Amino acid sequence: IGEPTMLTDPVCGKHMNHNSAHIIIGYEGTDYFLCCPKCQAEFERMPKEYARPELGIKTKKRKKRPHRQFQY
């Protein structure tokens, strides 16, 4: 099974294709797709506030998109 075609930015709620994400951040076993630097900064500032597994996909390796592992 491939990745979902439409994903939701957990910060602003924007729907996007996984290929159009600004960055993918892995947090607690889930990849979150962020649409822009502003949403990225907000997610990184308060990840527990925005991390909802139903808005991401289970973490797996990626090669083409920027990906940041976010750890506490």
Order of alpha helices (4+ residues) and beta strands (2+ residues): beta-beta-beta-beta-alpha-alpha-beta-beta
